[in-house]
């Protein structure tokens, strides 16, 4: 993973954290949502990397 991908994951996670904080969600709910966001972002980035490898795209 490149720095661009890590920056994307961090940005999306921070935005989601702010949304949970503003909605006054509890710590448990916020943690579950942030974990789900991290897993989801990681899955899509991994899929895009696999597609690039298959298609030999830099």
Backbone as CSV, one residue per row, in Angstrom:
resi,resn,N_x,N_y,N_z,CA_x,CA_y,CA_z,C_x,C_y,C_z
1,UNK,0.837,-1.180,0.000,0.000,0.000,0.000,0.879,1.239,0.000
2,UNK,0.482,2.170,-0.801,1.228,3.409,-0.859,0.711,4.420,0.146
3,UNK,1.399,5.522,0.200,1.008,6.588,1.127,-0.358,7.160,0.758
4,UNK,-0.678,7.173,-0.538,-1.979,7.680,-0.975,-3.104,6.830,-0.393
5,UNK,-2.924,5.517,-0.419,-3.940,4.617,0.126,-4.082,4.781,1.633
6,UNK,-2.963,4.898,2.325,-3.022,5.090,3.781,-3.664,6.423,4.129
7,UNK,-3.352,7.455,3.355,-3.958,8.765,3.590,-5.464,8.700,3.387
8,UNK,-5.908,7.945,2.389,-7.336,7.787,2.137,-8.017,7.091,3.312
9,UNK,-7.408,6.028,3.811,-7.974,5.302,4.946,-8.079,6.213,6.163
10,UNK,-7.021,6.962,6.443,-7.017,7.862,7.600,-8.081,8.938,7.434
11,UNK,-8.180,9.534,6.249,-9.156,10.596,6.016,-10.583,10.098,6.211
12,UNK,-10.909,8.963,5.622,-12.265,8.420,5.748,-12.569,8.066,7.200
13,UNK,-11.601,7.496,7.899,-11.800,7.123,9.297,-12.001,8.349,10.173
14,UNK,-11.232,9.394,9.944,-11.373,10.627,10.731,-12.728,11.273,10.470
15,UNK,-13.149,11.321,9.216,-14.460,11.897,8.894,-15.565,11.099,9.571
16,UNK,-15.458,9.783,9.556,-16.471,8.950,10.204,-16.457,9.145,11.716
17,UNK,-15.267,9.288,12.298,-15.172,9.540,13.735,-15.852,10.857,14.098
18,UNK,-15.619,11.886,13.305,-16.242,13.188,13.559,-17.760,13.071,13.461
19,UNK,-18.249,12.329,12.469,-19.690,12.137,12.324,-20.276,11.423,13.542
20,UNK,-19.597,10.395,14.024,-20.066,9.673,15.215,-20.029,10.574,16.444
21,UNK,-18.989,11.382,16.560,-18.858,12.293,17.701,-19.976,13.333,17.686
22,UNK,-20.241,13.916,16.526,-21.293,14.931,16.423,-22.677,14.340,16.668
23,UNK,-22.854,13.060,16.348,-24.129,12.387,16.586,-24.255,11.927,18.035
24,UNK,-23.198,12.153,18.824,-23.163,11.791,20.243,-23.373,10.291,20.456
25,UNK,-22.752,9.494,19.591,-22.812,8.053,19.758,-21.877,7.642,20.879
26,UNK,-22.141,6.487,21.456,-21.300,5.972,22.520,-19.980,5.452,21.985
27,UNK,-19.089,5.134,22.916,-17.755,4.653,22.543,-17.847,3.314,21.811
28,UNK,-18.700,2.422,22.284,-18.815,1.100,21.663,-19.321,1.204,20.225
29,UNK,-20.367,2.000,20.017,-20.919,2.158,18.671,-19.909,2.794,17.731
30,UNK,-19.227,3.816,18.223,-18.216,4.494,17.414,-17.083,3.537,17.055
31,UNK,-16.639,2.744,18.019,-15.568,1.787,17.764,-15.947,0.754,16.723
32,UNK,-17.170,0.247,16.808,-17.631,-0.749,15.835,-17.694,-0.139,14.435
33,UNK,-18.229,1.066,14.340,-18.319,1.731,13.036,-16.931,1.989,12.470
34,UNK,-16.001,2.470,13.297,-14.645,2.747,12.816,-13.945,1.465,12.379
35,UNK,-14.148,0.382,13.111,-13.570,-0.901,12.716,-14.129,-1.351,11.369
36,UNK,-15.433,-1.221,11.205,-16.069,-1.589,9.943,-15.537,-0.736,8.791
37,UNK,-15.370,0.567,9.022,-14.842,1.464,7.988,-13.423,1.053,7.608
38,UNK,-12.591,0.744,8.592,-11.218,0.319,8.310,-11.197,-0.975,7.494
39,UNK,-12.015,-1.936,7.875,-12.075,-3.200,7.135,-12.574,-2.981,5.705
40,UNK,-13.589,-2.160,5.555,-14.176,-1.891,4.247,-13.173,-1.193,3.330
41,UNK,-12.506,-0.165,3.850,-11.496,0.549,3.066,-10.345,-0.377,2.695
42,UNK,-9.891,-1.168,3.641,-8.808,-2.109,3.373,-9.180,-3.117,2.301
43,UNK,-10.412,-3.615,2.353,-10.879,-4.575,1.351,-10.858,-3.969,-0.043
44,UNK,-11.400,-2.762,-0.190,-11.455,-2.150,-1.511,-10.071,-1.792,-2.034
45,UNK,-9.204,-1.310,-1.184,-7.843,-1.000,-1.627,-7.132,-2.280,-2.048
46,UNK,-7.295,-3.349,-1.287,-6.695,-4.632,-1.654,-7.237,-5.118,-3.003
47,UNK,-8.556,-4.985,-3.212,-9.142,-5.400,-4.486,-8.588,-4.583,-5.647
48,UNK,-8.472,-3.269,-5.472,-7.934,-2.422,-6.539,-6.488,-2.777,-6.844
49,UNK,-5.708,-3.096,-5.825,-4.314,-3.505,-6.040,-4.271,-4.814,-6.824
50,UNK,-5.137,-5.763,-6.479,-5.174,-7.039,-7.192,-5.578,-6.844,-8.652
51,UNK,-6.532,-5.958,-8.903,-6.964,-5.685,-10.278,-5.830,-5.045,-11.066
52,UNK,-5.111,-4.108,-10.440,-3.977,-3.473,-11.122,-2.905,-4.501,-11.460
53,UNK,-2.625,-5.406,-10.537,-1.624,-6.449,-10.801,-2.060,-7.330,-11.970
54,UNK,-3.329,-7.688,-11.989,-3.840,-8.559,-13.043,-3.777,-7.875,-14.404
55,UNK,-4.069,-6.585,-14.435,-4.082,-5.843,-15.693,-2.747,-5.184,-16.007
56,UNK,-1.746,-5.377,-15.152,-0.415,-4.784,-15.322,-0.466,-3.271,-15.475
57,UNK,-1.251,-2.637,-14.628,-1.369,-1.178,-14.635,-0.534,-0.633,-13.494
58,UNK,0.246,0.402,-13.766,1.091,0.996,-12.717,0.319,2.024,-11.942
